[in-house]
Amino acid sequence: MLRAEENEILTRVGPGTLMGALLRRYWTPACLSAEIPESGGAPARVRLLGENLVAYRDGSGRVGLLQENCPHRGASLYFGRNEGTAIRCVYHGWAFDADGRCVDMPSEPQPFCDRVRMRAYPTHESGGIVWTYMGPPETMTPFRDFGTEGRDAADFMATKQASTCNWVQAMEGNLDTAHISHLHQFDGIDDIPDDGSDKPGYPSNAMSWKFWRHDRAPRLELQETWYGYRYAGIRATPNGNTHVRITAYAVPYSTMVASIPFSVGHGMFVPIDDENCWRYFTAPKIRQNPRNLGGANLFSLAPFSTPISAYTDGIIPRRYTAENDYLIDRAAQRNGIFSGVSDFVSQDLMVTESMGPIYDRTQEQLGSTDRAISRMRHILISAAKGLAEGKTPPALGGGSGGVGVGGGLDYASIRGAEKILEPGEDWRLLGTDDDPVVHEGFRS
């Protein structure tokens, strides 16, 4: 469990907080590019790290991210006019460019534009996401490239979905391999035929369901890395083999959840404020898996709706909410779906949101399968305290990725993986640049 003061550090993200200061040192998703698709188009509201902002795309295509309230009398610039070179407040006509400079003041007989500036944050578009840096200008680092730079945004799916709980609370679900043997189970798994892939190598996705159901108490091993950690959830298969699910965590909010043969999806948990967050997800639309290892999609046999089956891009609407009890079906819970909720991600939302907006972690009783959760918390709290003492946070520098690319910090090399181990095989190799399957996938 955490002490009360540690839980406060971990969960509070507004200006002036320890964690807020840490998160502001990293390039962070502000909104989807799809939310402001047109130059000169309508602005979008953005609430990020407890700050109310507005994003707009000017006539040149550049994205501005400004404080929402006009510095004159506080009217919201969400209702402003995007005039191409600036956004103009409709109250008195004051106009501001993407750098926050006042460029016109028509209501004043003697304009004093040079003395007025509003809070504005730099932006960078990559992979269908508008990223921003909200920290001190003098400490801004190059953009952290998780594999999207230099690629057409159309090559990536980029989504986000709102969650009504603290960002760490939501992220803990992605870093918890044990819960898939319970929360996401369904009785039809017992009827999945044995296809012969319960042997060393890459099993089918269908058999993965059976492994999770067969061994519901995984053993965890954790590998410290420069960006955070990777960990393996280790399970015995029905045939006595060793199955591993490897998930990566990159400070502060990035997760790469296990998949066969390796994961390319990047899940991020970005604080709206202390009690709400966005669940971002981006991934290439074409996977680097030329041999189709794993076979049919993991969800092809599941009785669940999923982001893969139901959505492609954009903001994912919330149909399953606390207000309607996540549409839980008690009959299905007794006879088919373990949770009683028929949407896969909403199963996670149900449990993490049911803890309350910010869970009191002094009440927890943790077990051995919570090791990855505990380590993430320790890394974040230590980094936040360290920054306040003048220490440089981890995984802060920029870098570009790609298999075999040397130098810098290669964020694109951070991947999860899933496999049945060969005799003597080390799980730590899987999904890395030294994994032959990774090379095969990126050569295709």
Salt bridges, closest charged atoms under 4 A:
GLU5 OE2 - ARG3 NE 2.96
GLU6 OE2 - ARG3 NH2 3.32
GLU8 OE1 - ARG12 NE 3.33
GLU35 OE2 - LYS160 NZ 2.83
GLU51 OE2 - ARG24 NH2 2.98
GLU51 OE1 - ARG119 NE 3.07
GLU68 OE2 - ARG45 NE 3.66
GLU83 OE2 - ARG81 NE 2.93
GLU83 OE1 - ARG88 NE 2.79
ASP97 OD2 - ARG101 NE 2.88
ASP99 OD1 - ARG62 NH2 2.53
ASP99 OD2 - ARG101 NH2 3.28
ASP104 OD2 - ARG88 NH1 2.88
GLU125 OE2 - ARG57 NH1 2.67
GLU149 OE1 - HIS124 NE2 3.01
GLU172 OE2 - ARG361 NH2 3.32
GLU172 OE2 - ARG377 NE 2.79
ASP176 OD2 - HIS179 ND1 3.76
ASP187 OD1 - ARG213 NH2 3.29
ASP190 OD1 - ARG213 NE 2.92
ASP215 OD2 - ARG219 NH2 2.96
GLU221 OE1 - ARG428 NH2 3.54
GLU224 OE2 - ARG375 NE 2.79
ASP273 OD2 - ARG47 NE 3.01
ASP274 OD2 - ARG12 NH1 3.19
ASP313 OD2 - LYS285 NZ 3.53
ASP348 OD1 - HIS179 NE2 3.09
ASP348 OD2 - HIS184 NE2 3.25
GLU353 OE2 - ARG318 NH1 2.98
GLU364 OE1 - ARG377 NH1 2.72
GLU389 OE1 - LYS391 NZ 3.61
GLU418 OE2 - HIS243 NE2 2.86
GLU418 OE1 - ARG245 NE 3.92
GLU425 OE2 - LYS419 NZ 2.88
ASP426 OD1 - ARG428 NH1 2.95
ASP433 OD1 - ARG415 NH2 3.06
GLU440 OE2 - ARG291 NE 2.83
